[in-house]
Amino acid sequence: MEIVLENMQNANFVNRVLSEFGISTKMMKRKNTLVIYIKDSETISDFLRVIGSNKGILEFEKTKVEKEYRNNINRKINFEVANMDKTAVAASEQLKDIMILKETKQFQKLPNPLKQIANLRIKYPEASLDKIGSMLEPALSRSGVSHRFKKIKELANEVKSSC
């Protein structure tokens, strides 16, 4: 929040009065004016209370709540996007490992649990580890699915290093 004043005398006066009400401010010079500003939202609310602007307080608090709500939604969206990106990258790596095993005829030598996981990844390339685990009978935890994909990766790395 900013209060723009024309001269130093008025700026000092406003600063002293606000200080007496416990409202801390900062001051800066902008072009031909002096600007007293308050950054902290609690202090802005206190200022609005001091000047008796009940409508201002309600509007300010409403705006704060809306901003917080938007920020929370954006945070959740960013979290979901990041998770989807991580899933896509991991799935891509897993598919590469599976293709290496298929191209080198090692896929058929895999134990059934690893083949089962690999076939689900091929069929559902966008699925999360949780989702793949839930498709198995009996269902497997995310950790269990991850462990099996690590085994596939190790085998694919062995094949790559032997070529």
VENGILIN-V24462 format. One record per backbone hydrogen bond with DSSP energy under -0.5 kcal/mol. NH is the residue of the N-H (numbers start at 1). CO is the residue of the C=O. E is the energy in kcal/mol with one decimal. If there is no record, write none. Layout:
((NH | CO | E) (NH | CO | E))
This chain:
((3 | 36 | -2.8) (5 | 3 | -0.5) (5 | 34 | -3.2) (11 | 7 | -2.0) (12 | 8 | -2.9) (13 | 9 | -2.0) (14 | 10 | -2.7) (15 | 11 | -2.5) (16 | 12 | -2.4) (17 | 13 | -2.6) (18 | 14 | -2.7) (19 | 15 | -2.2) (20 | 16 | -2.0) (21 | 17 | -1.0) (21 | 18 | -0.6) (22 | 19 | -1.8) (23 | 18 | -2.7) (24 | 22 | -0.7) (26 | 37 | -2.1) (28 | 35 | -2.3) (30 | 33 | -2.4) (33 | 30 | -2.5) (34 | 5 | -3.0) (35 | 28 | -3.3) (36 | 3 | -2.9) (36 | 34 | -0.5) (37 | 26 | -2.8) (37 | 35 | -0.5) (38 | 1 | -2.5) (44 | 40 | -2.1) (45 | 41 | -2.3) (46 | 42 | -2.3) (47 | 43 | -2.5) (48 | 44 | -2.4) (49 | 45 | -2.0) (50 | 46 | -2.6) (51 | 47 | -2.2) (52 | 49 | -1.1) (53 | 48 | -2.7) (54 | 52 | -1.3) (57 | 53 | -2.4) (58 | 54 | -2.4) (59 | 55 | -2.5) (60 | 56 | -2.8) (61 | 57 | -3.0) (62 | 58 | -2.4) (63 | 59 | -2.5) (64 | 60 | -2.4) (65 | 61 | -2.5) (66 | 62 | -2.4) (67 | 63 | -2.5) (68 | 64 | -2.5) (69 | 65 | -2.5) (70 | 66 | -2.6) (71 | 67 | -2.7) (72 | 68 | -2.4) (73 | 69 | -2.3) (74 | 70 | -2.8) (75 | 71 | -2.6) (76 | 72 | -2.3) (77 | 73 | -2.6) (78 | 74 | -2.9) (79 | 75 | -2.3) (80 | 76 | -2.5) (81 | 77 | -2.8) (82 | 78 | -2.5) (83 | 79 | -2.3) (84 | 80 | -2.6) (85 | 81 | -2.6) (86 | 82 | -2.6) (87 | 83 | -2.6) (88 | 84 | -2.5) (89 | 85 | -2.6) (90 | 86 | -2.6) (91 | 87 | -2.8) (92 | 88 | -2.2) (93 | 89 | -2.2) (94 | 90 | -2.5) (95 | 91 | -2.6) (96 | 92 | -2.1) (97 | 93 | -2.3) (98 | 94 | -2.4) (99 | 95 | -2.6) (100 | 96 | -2.2) (101 | 97 | -1.9) (102 | 98 | -2.3) (103 | 99 | -3.1) (104 | 100 | -1.7) (105 | 102 | -1.4) (106 | 101 | -2.5) (107 | 101 | -1.7) (109 | 106 | -0.9) (110 | 107 | -1.7) (114 | 111 | -0.8) (115 | 111 | -2.3) (116 | 112 | -3.0) (117 | 113 | -1.9) (118 | 114 | -2.6) (119 | 115 | -3.0) (120 | 116 | -1.9) (121 | 117 | -2.2) (122 | 118 | -2.3) (123 | 119 | -2.5) (124 | 120 | -2.9) (125 | 122 | -0.5) (127 | 124 | -1.4) (132 | 128 | -2.5) (133 | 129 | -2.6) (134 | 130 | -2.0) (135 | 131 | -1.0) (135 | 132 | -0.9) (136 | 132 | -0.6) (136 | 133 | -0.8) (140 | 133 | -2.1) (145 | 141 | -2.4) (146 | 142 | -2.7) (147 | 143 | -2.4) (148 | 144 | -1.9) (149 | 145 | -2.2) (150 | 146 | -2.2) (151 | 147 | -1.9) (152 | 148 | -2.1) (153 | 149 | -2.4) (154 | 150 | -2.6) (155 | 151 | -2.4) (156 | 152 | -2.6) (157 | 153 | -2.7) (158 | 154 | -2.2) (159 | 155 | -2.2) (160 | 156 | -2.5) (161 | 157 | -2.5) (162 | 158 | -1.4) (163 | 159 | -0.7) (163 | 160 | -0.7))
